[in-house]
Structures are given as structure tokens and as C-alpha cells.
Amino acid sequence: MSDRNFSRRRRGGMRFRPSQGLNPNPHKHDREALEARAEVVGDASAQDKVYDRGRHANEIERAENLAAGLPAEGTPAVEQTKAEVEQGGFREPNLETPAEVHEEKPYEPVTIQQKPQGIVETIKAAASNVIKKVQRLIRPIKKSHKEVIINAESLETRVAVLEEGKLEEFTIERTTEERLVGSIFKGKVRNLEDGLKAAFVDIGFEKNAFLHYWDIVPSNFDSGVEVVERETKKRDKPRITQKDIPRLYPPGSDIIVQVTKGPIGTKGPRVTTNLVLPGRYLVLLPNSDQSGISRKIENQQERQRLKKILRTLNIPDGMGVIIRTVGEGQQLRYFVRDLALLIEEWNLIQDRIKNQPSATCVFQEPDLIERTVRDFLTEDVERIVVDNPKAYDRMREMISKISRRSASKVKLYGDSQAVFDRFNISKQLENAFSRQVHLKSGGYIVVDETEALVAIDVNTGRHKGGKDQETAILKVNIEAADEISRQLRLRNMGGLIVLDFIDMKSRRDQQSVYQRMKDGLRRDKAKTHILPISQLGLMEMTRQRHSESVHAAVYEECPYCKGRGKVKSALTMSVEIQRKLSEILKRRSRDESDFQLRIVVHPSVLERLRNEDEKHLIEMEKRYFGKLSFRAEPSLHAELFKIVNVANGEELT
């Protein structure tokens, strides 16, 4: 947070001010909100989205929460402790952050030694390099270095996308885990819940899949897709409404569904009947006769060219396609080839639907290596480096079916040093996934994931703002907006996200940060929705969540602190032990026999009892005529203790 007090009124200047202010659209309660905020915080100042479910998102989410046995509004956020509020949370400057910022050198791609692959291949590679050098001399091109690095191991596969050596995308997949999102199942309806407007479908897993009625009714395209009208014979299908669903899909009937969201926590997978089959340049829609183009292609002339291509494609009746963003600039033959492969795949799926029993998978989403070829191999990718020979051969074979010229971009890495270490990815991952992420300017952001939402806080740290503090704060916030957009992609964080930027007084500055966030989220494959900075100085947004975040996939809850990251202090434990001892000593009947108790505690707690609290324990012995002895047990949890009656060995707690 900023060190300025934004509740102060400007003095001097114009004494008279109109009742509605100088702004034609005034924010009436801005000052009150900022003052309340200052008082509370202690401040002195993946797969392309195709169908639109946004209108019914709240209704579906509410029903899904109720089905999972959770409150309708979801799990409440973890409250901040009193001590954190008193200390101002994590808003203290980080003294380890360097005060000076050094200018970075231009990025130089990492060179790797390729093994010889025969005389013909060597001659081809040499000739290709000569041609490229001549082309650069004739027409120099300022090219950005974009690389895809793949680390394929027996238990997991990791894919990193580098731009100018900086990690921009990161995906991890365990080979032992089922690939659910995108897979198609022949399911069986187990029961219908009219109150939730949902069906529960058995797809062969322990938990039944959740299918909301809105995911059964045919959906219109998402706002990110422009509909393109085609001259085709449209089949007169009766319009399905929610009232028809109990009749069309009674319990026990088969239904073909696709997983749109994997199981998270207590919730089962979410499925839909609006099937989507993504290819290299196209997305096939087997159950929809609509076609369209991704709105991420912004060039109007290119959009007109692609619309003509779309209208010439021989798409089977009752089906539709969408041209993906990577289709920009591609020729007709690539779309024809891609459509033929998708139709062939769909025919195989239909054969499996006819022959396989219920609650089985009829199409499994390709693994991470195949998805990388499908989604990341674009014209601007300079090379794909993979460290596994089998994966290398498989990728070249897949790419050759699409474009033989692009197959040469795949390089096999064979050095002894780990590929992620060689390309400086391991260090970037370590920095990226820490709770505190530093910015170039000296500021830093703090990321906290809770069950209900993700909270991201921006701090100035040791940033030297100079005389113009407002400009300095804007600079840190702009830099933080870029880093936050990157962190959301890297960590795959989804759900509700609250961003706490450094307070800015100027509406223009607030709008600049809001626009920078919107620009940074454009390259995100997940669907996002962001709101301007509120009266409390917070920016709220949502990000589509298909699966668990990378943090949840890589880490598990600590068995010691149960995910809190905190344990009770030695003082707290001392108070609890004395309270329990007092209760036990008061309860016993008074006699002349010695009453001895042995207390077993963690060494850190024993240190407290022996030093600071010794006099209190001696006083307790005199008052209740008892004898207390203490013993340290390093293996004991810091929040646990044992009280044993020495006479008979009975454990009293």
C-alpha cells in the first residue's frame, strides 16, 4: 500500500463546487470508501471458449455447490488473523529487494548440439541455414525469440513457453493421472434433481458427473466467436427446452457428454452435451450447425478472407466449425486437411459409442505433448526443444502430417544438464511460484490462494519514487499488472481473484492500470472477466477454472499445520497447559499422599515453561499440593501435550 493519506482534502483553489461535482458521472461515495479502507488496513493514505454459459454461470455454480454438499455461495474465505491486521499484513518493505535496477542485456538463444542424422539430413540443415542467413541480409527482420521447451519423464511431462528467455506459459501433467477435461464419455443418467435443475451422470468414476440443464440445452456461441452464416440445408430440429429434459433423458438412459471441468475438492466433474473437438486450425462442433471465427483475429481484411474459406469448406450437414486464432494467415489446403482429420476422428468416436457399454470413455483428450503440437506450434515459434527421443520422434511424425516444413523446428536435447536448468527455467519457476514475486522496479506482489478466492497484493517495497510519487506509484502498478497477468497463466489460478493495487488518487491512473490488465489478459486462453477499480481501491476479476491450479497439483496440505502455515506459539501452549493442570489439580480430593504429574511437551514449549513461566508453575504446586515434572519429546507435535499420573501411569489428556 502507499504511504500517502488519500483521505485528505485538497486545500486552496476553488471554494465553490457544484452539488454533482465536476465529473459528469460522479462516484458519490469514493471519499467515504477510501477513508474506510485506510482505517481498516492501517493506511495513513486452454481450449478455446466456444459456447456462452456466462448468463447462467451463477445459477450453475450455485446448483453445483449444493450438489457437492457445500454452502450455495461456496466455501467462505479464510479470515485474516488479528495479529496480521494489527501488523498491517505483509505490507512491510522487503529489505532484500535491491535498490538499484540494472539494465538487462539482449536475449541470446541457448545453443544446443544436435546429433548427426545422416549425410542427407546434414546437407539439408546446412542449406537451410545458408538460405536463412541470406534472407536476413537481404531483408533484416526483427524477430522475437519464442521457444517451447518440453521435459518428458516417466511420471510427468512439463512444457514451458519462453519469450526472449522469459517464462510466459507453464503446464504440467502427471502420466499416472486420468486426462478428463475435453474427454468424451458414453454416460448413463442416474438421477434428475429438478430443484437443482441438474442431472447426475455415471461416467465410470467414483463420483457422478454434474450436468446442469443449461448444459443440455443447445447453446449459442460465446462472445469470443463471431457467427458466420453458410448456405446449407438446416435440419428442422425441435427446440429443446428445460421442460423437455426429464422426458428426453429419464434415469437409466444413455447420454453422450464431454467433461468441461475436472473434479476439484468435493465437487465431481462437470459435463456438457455441447461437444467440441479441437484440431490444429479448426474446432469441430458435431452437435451444432453453427460456424464461426475467433474474434481474437482482429484484422478485418483477414477476417473477410477466412469467412470466404469457411463458406467453401465441405462440412457435413448438422455440424459446424470454428476457425481458431492460429488459423490467421493460413491457406485453404490446411483447413481442408484439418477438417478431414477431425471428421475421421468423429467417425471413430461414433463407432465406439455404438459398440462400447455405458459409463466408458469414447474419446480421451490427447496428452500434453500432442496438445503442445496442436496449440503452441505457430509461425512465431522458433523451435521446440524436447529431451526425450521417443517424444521427439512422435512429435516429428505428428507435425509432418500437418506441415513438413515445420517438422524441422523440433530439436532433440541430449546434454547431461537438465533441459530446464540449461534454459534457466527452473530458477524462474522457483521465483514464479513463491508467495512473494519481485518486480524490476523494486516493488513486489504477494499471492495468497484460499479455498474461496485468490488475493494478490501490490507493494512498493524499496522502490525509489523520487519527487513525483503519483508517477512512481503508477509505474509500479503498471508493472504489477503485467506480472499478475503472467502469474495467472503460469499458476493456472482460477475462480474469484481480488487485486489490491497501490492506492491511486487519479481516475486516469486507475483507468490506465485497468486497461493494462485487460491487455495482459487477452493472450490468456482461459475465459476472464474483469471489473474496474472499485471505491475500496480493489480490482475484482474471475478466471475460468477447468482444473486444479499448478500449486494444488504440485503441493499437498502440510500434515503438521493442516495447510494453515502457522502453529500455536509457545506462550499459547503454556497458557493451555497451565489451564489444564489447574483443572486436574482442582478435581482431585485433598489427602496427604503425593500427587505427581508428568507433562510431556515439545522442546520449544518446555523452553518457555522452564524460563518465563517457572514461577507460575511453582505457585501452582504450592496452591494445590501437587508435584509437577516436565519432559521434552522432539517427535511430539508443537500443539500437543500429554499429562500423565506418575503413580499409576494413567494418561489424563
N, C-alpha and C positions, 0 to 999 in steps of 0.2 A: 504494500500500500504506500501511497505517497505520504510524505512528511508534512504536507500542507493542510491547512484547515479550510475546507471548502464551505463551511457554514458562515464565514464572514461576509458581510455585505460590503460592496464597493462604496467608498466614501467620496464625496465631492461629485462633480458632474451635474447631471440633470436632476433637479429636485422633484419635478412633476413627472409622473409616469402614468400612462393610460391604464384603465382598470383591467384591460385584457393584455397589457404588456406590449412590447414592441414586436413580438413574434406573432404572426397571424394564426399559428397553430400552437398556442402556449401549452406547456406541461405544468399544470396548475400546482402539483404537489412536489415538484422537483426539490425545492429547498428543504421541505419537511423530511422528505425521504433521505436526502443526503445527511441531514443532521441526525436522523435516527440511525443511519448506517454508521456515522462517525462515533456515535455514542456506544453502539454495540461492539464494534471491532476495536475500540480504544484508540481511534484515529484522531489526531489533533486537526486533521483536514476533511465386387465380385462378379459376379454375374450381373449383367446389366439389368436394371429395373425395367420391367415390361408393363405389368398390369398395375392399375391405380387402386390401391386399397386405403389411401390416406383418409378418405371421408369416413371410413368405418373403423379406423385404426383403434380409436379409444374403446369402441364397443367390443371389438375382438379381443383387445388386451384385457379388458375388464372380465370378459367371459373366461378367458384362458386362466387368469389369476384365480377365479372362483373354482374352476375345474381342478386346479392344482392344489386346492386347499389353502390358498393364500388370501389375504385381505383384497377386496376388489381393487383398491388403488395401488396394490403391490406392497412389497416389504418396506417398512419405514427406514429412512436413512439413519446411519449411526450418528448419535449426537456427539457433539464436541464436549470434552470434559471441561469442568470448571477451571482446572489448572491451565488448560490450553487457552481458554478465553482470557483469563487474567494475564497470561504472558503474551497475549496477542497472537496465539497460534505459532506459526512458523514464519513470522514476518521480520525476524531479526536479520540483519545483513549477514551474508556468508563471507567471513573473513578470508576464506581460502580462494575466493574468486580473484583473479589477477586484476589489478587496477589498470594496467596497460594492455591495449589490444594491438597485436602485431598484424600487419598486412599479410594475407596468405599468398603463397606462390601459385602460379597457374598449375592446374592438374595435369599430370603426365600419366597416361595409361600404363598399367603394370604389364611388363613383357613376360610372356611365358614361352617355354621351349616346347615346340611341337615335335612329336616323334615322326621320323620319316615313314611315309606311307607308299613307297614305290616311286619309280622314276617319273611315270606319267603324272601322278598327283603333285610331285615336287615341281615339275616343269609348269603345270597349270598354276600352282600357287605363286611361283616366281613371276610368270607372265602377268597374273592378276595384279601383283604388287607394282610392277612397272607401269601398267596401264593407269592405276590409281595415282601414282606419282606424277605422270604426265598430265592427267586431268587436273590435278591440283595446281600444277604450274600454269596451265592454260587459263583455268578459271578457279582462283582460290575461293574455297568455301569455308566459312566459319561454322564448324561442326561441333555440336555438343557431344561429349563422350557419355553415352548411355550403355551400360553393360548389365547383363543378367548373370549372376554367379549362383551355381547350384552345388550344394553339398549333399550328395546322396549316400546315405549309410544304411545299415541293415535295419535299424529300428526307427529312424526318422529321416525325413528329407527337408532341407531348408533352402529357400530361394530368397535371394537378396537382389534388389534392383538398385544400381548405383548411377547417379548422375553427377558427372565431374568428380567422381570419387566419393560423393556423399550418399549415404544410405537413405533412400526415399521410400522403398517398399520392402516389406519383410513378411514371409509366410513360412509357417512350419506345419508339418503333417507327420503324424506318427503312423508307421506302416502297420502297426497292430490294431489301429482303431478303424471302425467302420466309417466309410465316407457316405454320410447321409444326405447333406444338403445338395439338392439337384438330382438325387436318385429318384427313380420312378418305381412304385410298388403296385402290385395287384392286391389290394386290401379287401377286408371284409368288415362291413358296418356292424359294430357290436351293439351300440345303443344310441338313441337320439335323446338329447336334452332340450326340450322346447324352451325351458326357462333361460338357458344359456344360448339358445339358437345355435347349437353345435352338435356334431356327430363325433363319436369316438370310433376310430378305425383301427382294426388289428392289422399291423403290417409286419408281424413276426418278431416284435420286441417285447420286453417286459412291460413297458408302459404303452398303452394305446395312443395312437396319434390323435391330435386335436384338429378337427376340421370344422371351421365356422361356416354357417350358411352363406355368408358373403363370399367365401372362397369356393363355393359350389356354383353359385350363380355366375354366368359368364360376365367377365369384367371388361371395361373399356381400357384403353391404353393409359399408361402413366403419362404425366405431363412432360416427361423427358423424351417422348416418342411422338412424332408427327404422323398422323394417318395419311396414307396415300391411297386414293381411290383407283381401283383397277376395273377394267371392263371384263368381268367374269359373271358366270351364271351363279347367282347366290341361291343356295337351297333355302326353301321356306321352312325354317325351324320354328317350332312353337316356343314362345318366350317363356323361360323358366323363371319362376318367382320363388320366394322363400316358402310360400304355402304349398308348392308342389313337391318340395324335397322329401317330406315323410312318405309321400306316395311313390316317388321315383326311387328312393333309396331306403327301403324299410330295413330293420335289423336283420342281419343274415345275408343281405345282398352284397355282391361284389362291386367294387368301385376302384377305378384307376386314379392314383393320386401321386403327386410329386412333393417331396419334402422341401419346404421353403425356409425352415428354421430348425436347427438341431435341438436336442434336449438340453436345457440349461437349468441347473438346480433341481427343483422338484417338478418342473414342467416337462411334459413329454414333447416329442417333435410336433411341429405344426405343418400341416399339409394343405394342398390345394388341388382342384381338378383342372385348373387352367395350366396345362402342360407347356413347358418351354424346353426346347432342345437347342442349345447354343452350338454354333460352329465357328469357323475361323472368321468369316466376314458376315455371316448371316445368322439369324436366330429363327428356327422353325417353330411355328405355332400350330401343332396338329389339330387342336380343337377350336381354332378361331379362323375365320375367313378374312380378318382384317390384316392389312400390311402397313408398314410404316418405315420411317427413317429416324435414326437417333438425332435429337436436337443438339447434341454436342458438336455435330458438324455444322459450323456457323457460316461458312462461305455459301452465299445464295446461289452463285453460278454452279458450284459443285453439287449443291442440293438438287438443282434442276436436272443436272446430268444423271444423278443417281436415281431420280424419280423415273426418268425415261428407261433406265436399265431395269428398274423394279417392274415396270409395266410390261417389259418384254420377256421376263422370266416365265418359264413354263411351270407354274405352281399348281399342284393337284387341287381339284375342287374341294372346298371345305377347309382348306389350310391357308395359312398366311405366313409371311416372313417379315423380319425387321432387319434393315441394314445397320450393322454395328458401326461404331465410331472408327474402327480400324479399316473399314471399307472405303474411307475417304481416299480418292486418287487411284483406286484400283480399277482394272479393266473388266469388261463384261465376262471374259472367259473364267476369271477367278470366282465370280459369283455363280456362274453356271456349274462349275466343278464342285463348289461348296454345297450348293443346293442338292446336287446328285448324291453326294456323300451323306447329307442329312436325311434325305428320303430313304436311302438304302438302310440307314440306321433305324429309322422309324418302322420300316417294314420288318426288320429283325425283332424289334420290340413287340410289334403286333403278333408275330408268331409265338413269342414267349408268353404273351398274355393269353393266347388260345390254349397253349399246351401246359403251362405251369399251374400248380394249385394256388389257392388263396394264401394271403399273408407271405408272399415271396417277392423278391426284388427282380424286376424285369429289365431294369437299366440302372447300372451303377455309374455315378459321376466319375469321370476319369481321374486318375491320381494326379498329384501335384506336378509331376514332370510333364504330363500330357497337357494339363491346364496351362502350364507356363508357355508351352509352344503355341497353344491356342490364343492366349490372352496377351502375352508380352512380346511375341516376335513381330514387331512392326518395323517399318522402314527406318525409323530413327534409332533402332537398337544396333549398336556397333558390333557386338559379339555376345555369344552365350558361352560361358566357361563352365564345364562340368567336370567333377573329379572322379566319376565312376565310368569305366569303359563300357559296361552294359547299357547304362543310361545314355551314354554318348552315342552308341550305335543305334539305339532305339529312337533317339531324337532326330538323328540324321535321316533315318528311314521315314519318320513321320513328316519331317519338313520337306523331304524330296517329293512327297505326294502333292504338296501344296505349291512349292516353288523350289526348283533345283538350285537356282542361284542363291537362295537364302541358306541352303544347307552348309555352305562354306563358312557361315558365321559361327557355327558350333565348333568350339575348341575343347580338346581334351587336356585337362590339367593333370600332370603326373609327378610334380615335385614332392619331396618329402615333407615340406612345410604345409600345414593345413591350409586349404584354399581360402577359408575365411580370415585366417591370420595374414596371409600374403596380400590380400586386398584390403586389409585394415578394417574388416567388417566386425570382427569380434570385439575390438575396442569400442567401436561406435555402438554396438548392441549393448555393451555394458553401460555406456553413458546414457543411451536412449531409454533403457528400462529401469534406471534408478529413479527414486522418488523425486529427486531434485535434478533438474536439467538446466545447465548453464547456457546463457546467450552470449554472443560475441561482444555485445556492448558492456558486459559486466553484470547485467541483471540475470534473473533466473526464474524458472517456473517450477511449481510444486504440484505433483499429480497424485491424487488420492482416489482410489477406486473403492466404492462401498457397494452394498447389495442393491441399493435403490438408484444411485446416480454416481457420476464421476465429477469430482470437484477439482478444478485447475486454478491455481492462484499465481498471479504475476507479481514479482517483487523487483525493486530497483537494485538491490544488492549494493555493490560498491561502485555503481555507475556514476561517473562524474558528469553532472549535468551542466556545469558552468553557470552563466548568468541567466540564460533563458531556460527556466526549469520546465515550462509547459512544452517547449520543443523537445527537450530531453525526455520527458515522460512519454510524449507521443512516439518518439523513436523507439523506446523500449517496448511499448505496447505493439507497435507495428512489427517489430522483430519477434515478439512473443506470439503474435497472430500467425506468422509463418511457421514458427516452430510447433505451435499447437496443432495446426492442420497436418503437419508431418507426423506428429506423435499419435494422433488419432488413427492414421493409416498404419503406422508401424505396430502399434499395440493392439489394433483391431478392437478398440473400445467402442461400445455401443450403448443404446438407451438414452437416458436423460443426462445431459452434460451441462454443468454450470461453470462459466468462465468469470473469474474475478480479476479484471484488469486494474491497473493503477488508475486511481480516480482522475478523470479529466473534466475540466470545467467547461471547455468549449464544445458546443454541439458539433461544430465542424470536425474537431479532432475525433469525437466519438463516432461520427459517421465514417471517417477515414478508416478507423480500426474495424468497424463493422464491414465495410466494403472489402478490406484486405482479407478478412476471414472468409467472406463469400468467395472471393477469387481463389483463395487457397484450397477451398473445399470442392472446387469444380473438378479437379482431377481425381477426386475420391470416387471409387466405384460404388460404395455404399450410398444409399439414399440419405441425404441430410436435410434438415430444416432448421434455420437459424433466425433468431429474433434480435432486433436492435438492442443496444444497452438500455436497461430498464432504469427507473427512477432510483433504485437502490444501487445503481452502478454495476449491475451484473448482466452478463450476456448469457442467454439460455439457448440451448440447441438440442436437437435429437439426432441420433445417427442410427441407421438401420443395423440391427444385430442379427446375423444369420447363425453365428456360432459363438462359443465362448471366446473371450479375449485371449491374447497370447499369454498374458500374465496368469490367467486362470489355468491355461493349458500347461504351462511350464512349471508353475509353483503349486504346492498344495498347502493346506492350512497347517500351521505350526502346531504339533501336538502338545507343546508346552504352554503357549499363551492362547491357543484356540483362535488364532488369527487376529487377536487384538493388537499385538505388537507391544503390549505392556504387561507387567506383573505388579502385584501389590508391593509397596515399599516395605522396608524393614520396620519402619515406625508403625505402619498399619498392622503388620503381623504381630508386633509386640503388643499393641493395644488389644487385638483379638485374643492372643494367648492369655494375657492378664485377665481379660473379661471371663474367659472360660475357666481359668484357675479359680477365680473368685467364686464362680457359680458352684464348682465342685466342692471347694472347701466349706462353703456355707451350708451345703446339703448334708454333710456328714454329721453324725451325732458326736457330741463332745465327750471324750474319755481320756484316760491317762496314757493310752497306747500311742506310740509314734505313728503318724500318718505321713508316709513318704510318697512323693510323686516324682516320676522321671519324665522330663519333657524332651522329646526328640524333634529337632528343628534343622532347618537349612543353615550352613555356616554363616551366611550373611546376616541372618536373623539372630543367631547366637552372639555375634559380634555386638549387635545393638543391645541385647539383653545384659551382657556382661559389663558393658561400659556405661552407656547413658542411663539404663533403666535398672541398674543393680539395686539402688536404694529403695525403689518401689517394691521390688520382689522381697527384699529383707523385711520391709514393713508388713508385707502381706503374710510372711511366715509368722511373725510375732502376733499379728492380729488374730489369725485363725489357728495357731498352734500346729502348724504343718511344717514339713521339710521338703524343699524343692531342689532337685538336681537336674542339670541340663546336659544334653549330649548332641553333638553335631552329626548330621548324616548328609554327606555331599550328594547322594543319589536321590534325596527327597526333593520334591517339588518346592519351590520357594514359597508357594502359597499354602502348603500343607504342614501340619504338625501332629505329633502323637503325644498323648498324656497317658502314662501307664502307672498303675498302682504297684509299687515295688513289692509289697507284702505278698500279693497273690498273682502278680503278673497280668492282671486284668487291664485291657486297653479301654480307657474311659472315653476316648474320642476316636 
